[in-house]
Amino acid sequence: MKKEITTDVKTFWENDPCGTFAGKDKKDRKKYFKQIEEYRYQQEPFIHSFAQFSRYRNQKILEVGMGAGTDFLQFCRSGANAHGVDLTENSIKLIKERLALENLQASIQTINAEKLPFPDNNFDLVYSFGVIHHSDKPQNIINEIYRILKPGAEAKIMLYNRYSWVSLQYYLKFGLFKLRPFRSIDDIMWKTRESLGTKVYSRKQINNSFKSFTDINIDTVLITSDYIKEKSYYERMKNKGTVNKLFVYLWPSRLVKLLGNRFGFYHLIRVTK
């Protein structure tokens, strides 16, 4: 039995809210947040077509796990009746600052999304990008999302792909190269990918987790770090040891692009209640 990891997850993201490393000019707050936003959509340009922010004007949306709030701000700017929850106080603090800078209104609160404080059949959209797989009890969050969605409404969720280039990189580094070839991908990602307890999902696991929904669509996409020879990735990794340098120089980025999205790290999931 693995221990409950909620406290560890909270501590990790309190200290490093998702995406904030891209903000360099911390004294100039507008510039700081602009840098975070520009980096996110340069590296993950498909987010706009997936989220369809402008589609939800005057509709009631909930984002589960907001990080630095970049996607959440898009919903607010588009005129959505926006609500958000996050496990960390730091995330809420950052988003309140961003809302104030742009004179925007939204309802946000610090809470564990495994139990949401909203009535049944309440939202036109629930959005969660790269968050649920960090939870101690992800199925509880999925069940809560189903409960609070209006009948016929959608949830849009990103989860990490178990059978991906990123998972292979981690297996090579923390399994094979450590002379532990039989170490499982699940154990490696649980202990080494971002916060403790990170999970990765096959399509079969996703279909099982979302079986209460009437419609499940999964698109798997490549991200820049799948290729690994991207400049900013190199800058972050070059001082982190010999193995990381070898990945930067030797990873077969052309093969990754040739085989395409099938082994990308992001599952983009659309489900309908």
N, C-alpha and C positions, 0 to 999 in steps of 0.2 A: 504493500500500500504506500503510495506517495503521499507525503504530508500536504496539508492545505497550504497553498502558496500565496494567498491573497495579500498578506502583509509584505512579502518579498516583492510582489508585483507592484504594489503601491509605492514602496520605497524606491524601486528602480525608476519608475516614471515620474515620481516627484522630483528626483534629482536630474532627470533628463527627459523633459516633455518631448514627445515625438516631433521630429522635424526642426527643433530649435537650433540644432548645430549649424544650420545653414544661415542663421542670422549672425552677422559679424559686427555690425555697428550698434551695440547695445545702448549707447547713450542717445542716439537718434532713433527714437522708438518707431516712428513711421517708416524710416528706412530699414530698420531691423525687421519689422514685420513684412515689409515688401520683399526683402531678400528671402525670407522663409517661404513666402508664397511663390515667388518666381522659381525657386529651386524645386519646389514640390511639383509644379506643373510642367517644368522642363523635363524632369525625370519620369513623371507619370502623366503624360498628356491625355491618356485615355480616361482619366477621372471625369472630365467634363462630360463626355458622351455617356459615361456610365451613370453618373449622378443626375444629369439633366437638371441642374439647379433651377433654371428659369421656369421650368415646368410647374413648380410648386408655389407659385405666387398665390397668396391668400389661402393656402392650404396649411393644415397643421402637421408639422413634421417633428420627428425626434431623432437626434443624433446620439448614438450610444458610443461613448468614448471619443472625445473631441481633440485630444492632444493639444497642439498649438492653436487649434481653432480655424485653420485655413479653409477647410471645406465648409465648416459651420458658417463662416462669414459669407460664403457665396450664397447660401440659402437666405441669410438675413438680407443681403444686398438685393436679392431677387424678390423680396417682399413676402417671403413665407412667414407664417406664424410659427416661429422657430423655438424649439425646446431642446435642451441638451443636458446630458449627464456625463460625469466623469468620475473615476475613482480617486483622482488626486486634486488636492487644493491648489497646487501650482497651475494646473491646466485652467481651472476656473478663474484664478487670478489673472492669467494672461488673456483669457477671452474677455473678461470684463474690461480690461484695459483696451483691447482692440475695439470692442463695441463702443466704448466711450470716445475713442479717437475718431470714429466714423459716425458718431451720433446715431447709433442703431440700437434697437430694443430687442431683447430676447429673454427667455426664461431658462436659466442654467442652474445646476446644483451638483454638489459633490455627493455621489452615492455609488454603491456597488450595484451594478445593473443586473445581478442575479435575482434581485427583487426590486421591481420598479414601482414607484408610488403613483401610478396612473390607473384610471378605471379601464375596464374592458372596452374594446371597440372604439378607440379614442383618436387614433392617428391615421392620416392619409398616407404617410410614408414613415418608415423607420429606416435609418441609414446608419451603417457602422462599417468603417473602413480600416481593417487591420487591427481589430481590437479584441473580438470575442475569443480568438485563439490564445490570448494571454490569460484568460480567466481561469480560475480554479474549477469552476463548474459551467463550462460553456453551454451545455444543454439547457441549464436553467435560464440563461439569457435568451436562447432561441425560443424556449417555451413562453417566456414573458413577452417577447416580440410578437409572437402569434396572438397572445391574449389581448394586447393593447391595440393591435391593428384593427381598423374597420374592415368589415367583410368586403372582399374585392380589392382591398388596398395592397400595396407592394411593400416589401422590404428589400433593400439593396445592401449587400454585405460582401466584404472581401475577407477571405480566409487563405492562409498559406497552403500551397500545393505540396503534398508529400512526395510526389514523384516529379521532382523539378531539378533544374541545374543547380540551384542554390543548395538543395538537400544533398546533392551529389558532392558539391564542394565541401560541405560540412562533414559528410561521411569520410571523404578522403583525408581531411585534416585531422579529425578527432577520432576516426575509426581506423582506417587502413594505415595511415602514416604513424599512428600511435601503437601499431602492432596489435590492434584490437579489431580484426576484420569482421567479427561476428556481433559487434555492438550495433544495436538497432538504430535506425534513423529517428524513431520516436524518442529514444533515450538521449541521443545526441542533441536533438533540437530542444528537448525539454531542459537540458542543463547548460546549453551554450549559446542559444539564439536569443539575444535581447534578454528580457526578464526571465527569471526562473519559471519553468512550467509552460513554455511556448509549445503549441501543438501544430501539427501539420495534417492535412486532410486529403484523402483520396476522393475521387468523385463518388465512389460507392458510399463512403462515410458521410459525405455531404447529403446525398439522397436519403440516407437513413436518418440523419439528424433533423432534416427538414420535412420528414414524411407527413407531418400534420398539414402542410400547405398543399393547395390544390395544383400548383404549377411551379416547377423548379427549372430554372435555366442557368447553366454554368458556362461562362467563357473564361478560358485560361489565357493569360497574357504574359509576355516577356516584359521585364523591367530592365533598366540600364545595367544594374549590377549583375544581371544574368550573364552579360557579356564579359564583365569583369575588367576590360581594358579601358573603361571610361576614365577620363582624366581625374575628375574629382574623387572617384573611388580610389584611384591610385594614391592620390595625395593623402587620403585618410589611412590607407593601409601600409604605405611604404616604410613607416617607422614601427611596425608591429611584428617584426620578426621575419626570419628567412622563409618560412613556409608561405606567408602571405605574399612576399615578393615573388616567389615562384609562381603562385597563382596568377599574379598580375601579368607576368611575362609569358607564361606557358599555356594559360587556359585557352582552349580552341574556340575563340569567339566566332569565327566563320562557321564552324559546325553548329554552334548554338543558333545562329541566325538562320542557317539552312534548314534545320529541323523545326525551327519556329516555335509558335506559342504553346504547342502541346506540352512542353516541359517548362513553361514559364512558372514563376514562383507565386503568382497571384491568381486565385480563383475569384472571378467576379460573378457573384451569385444574385439572381433576381428570383424572388419567390412571391407568390400571390396567396393571400388568405382566402 
